[in-house]
Amino acid sequence: MTHSKHSTSTATLSRRGLLVQAAGAALAAPWVASGHAATVAGGRPISLVVSYPAGGGADLIARIIAPRLAEALGQGVVVENKPGASGQLAASQVARATPDGSVLLLDASSFAVNPSLFPKLPYDSAKAFTPLAVLATFPNVLVCTPGFSAKSVKDVIQLAKAKPGELTYASSGNGSAQHLAGAMFEGRAGVQLLHVPYRGGGPAMTDVMGGQVPLFFANVASSLGHIQAGKLRPLAVTSMVRARSLPEVPTMAEAGVPGYEVLEWNPLLAPAGMAADTRATLVAAVRKALADPEVLGRVRQLGGDVFADASQQTAGKFIAAQQEQWARVVRERKISVG
């Protein structure tokens, strides 16, 4: 795949414009920056392998960060989408790559879930990669069909308890972030819902807007426009604090489900065995890219926030904690992808 240069955006760039711009960047020459910054891989272009398709959340983050990463390193950065198998295809490619910084993986929160869902991964998640950073975090938001009878999360819980296993929620597939968000909700709220998996978040959201399924734990970035247009009604966000893009929507804890937090996030990983100086150069470049006001502004336009500490050590600890959390949910809720 080839890629075009990233165009300059303004602070008033609309979310729709951002989505269109990012999708348009799928036909590319690499982002290239000149200068005397420290380089990796002999200055050759870096392949930023994204585990999901163009236009999705991980791809948007890749196209926001790539130009700034190129500037910080003084070399080209090419976004390469390699979707499939819940991120396993992209992860396998990067795990096998030479650890010189020329090939990096930009994944999603499924990276922490896959070890529990797929006991026979083609790589060892704990040993095959060097975590470089967590780039950004995004809450989900529990949305419903506008005409749905429940006006609050407490109403949803009451309906679910009245008819155990009958109230449905959609997801983008078995083992997806939306599925796991629903499974955790069942556990924390003490209810039993009926999971309806779809082939992707788009079809799931379409059916929720159409009233075929009433509930969906949606990605804020992809659902925000529909919420603002009145096609979806938000009930609660899944973070511990309210989302900047939805300030009037309560958190799950405020809505009556304590101890509930589900974040979608984007790790940046390199193959294991990377030299310390190469790793340090990449981590410094990522930190510089994330500190760029335009990057911060565009991530917030998508409903998220740049990760509080982009250090390599913090990223590894965060990923390990997420793996532990989702392993527990998968085990307790008996989730499988079969």
WOJOTA-V304063 format. One record per run of one state. SS is the DSSP state (a for helix, b for strand, c for the rest). FROM is the first residue (numbers start at 1). TO is the last residue. If there is no record, write none. Layout:
ss=(SS,SS)
from=(FROM,FROM)
to=(TO,TO)
//
This chain:
ss=(c,b,c,a,c,b,c,b,c,a,c,b,c,a,c,b,c,a,c,b,c,a,c,b,c,a,c,b,c,a,c,b,c,a,c,b,a,c,b,c,a,c,b,c,b,c,a,c,a,c,b,c,a,c)
from=(1,3,4,15,25,28,29,31,32,41,44,46,51,57,74,77,82,85,96,103,107,110,118,129,146,153,163,168,172,177,190,194,198,201,211,215,220,229,232,238,244,247,251,252,263,272,276,291,293,302,304,307,312,333)
to=(2,3,14,24,27,28,30,31,40,43,45,50,56,73,76,81,84,95,102,106,109,117,128,145,152,162,167,171,176,189,193,197,200,210,214,219,228,231,237,243,246,250,251,262,271,275,290,292,301,303,306,311,332,338)
//
